[in-house]
Amino acid sequence: PYYIDLNQNLYLQAYLHSSDPNLIVFVDTCVASPDPHDFNTLAYDIIKNGCVRDSSYATYSSPYNHFARFKFNAFEFISRHTLVYLQCELVVCRLGDYSSRCYRGCTSRSKRDTSS
């Protein structure tokens, strides 16, 4: 656990353990929940499909491609849940592959038609 006061910035860094300098890391989705086993029922999207959902979210550059650095403000759920759990999904891509997910940024995934 990492303890932080309400409304303070929480800084995070993800690191890809690889000796390949041609790989980059992209934060695709980060969801917060008061339940470490359920990130759907009562959840808060910080970033989803590369689209920022929380105005306090910001990314930080790194001299290394295999680092993803970002921050957001700490919060609590509806004043009843003092613990907040994070679940983040990251994507690894080839450096310079501009058709990859890492370079597309925010993407709205289209819904599928269920009719025949």
JOHURA-V540679 format. One record per backbone hydrogen bond with DSSP energy under -0.5 kcal/mol. NH is the residue of the N-H (numbers start at 1). CO is the residue of the C=O. If there is no record, write none. Layout:
BEGIN
<<NH & CO> <NH & CO>>
END
This chain:
BEGIN
<<7 & 74> <8 & 5> <10 & 72> <11 & 9> <12 & 70> <14 & 68> <16 & 66> <17 & 15> <18 & 16> <21 & 19> <23 & 20> <24 & 93> <25 & 65> <26 & 91> <28 & 26> <28 & 89> <29 & 89> <30 & 47> <31 & 87> <32 & 44> <33 & 85> <34 & 42> <36 & 34> <38 & 35> <43 & 41> <44 & 32> <46 & 30> <46 & 44> <47 & 30> <48 & 51> <50 & 28> <51 & 48> <52 & 50> <53 & 46> <54 & 46> <57 & 54> <58 & 71> <60 & 69> <67 & 64> <68 & 14> <69 & 60> <70 & 12> <71 & 58> <72 & 10> <74 & 8> <77 & 81> <78 & 76> <80 & 77> <81 & 77> <82 & 80> <85 & 33> <87 & 31> <89 & 29> <91 & 26> <93 & 24> <95 & 22> <97 & 94> <98 & 96> <100 & 97> <103 & 100> <104 & 100> <104 & 101> <105 & 101> <107 & 49> <109 & 107>>
END
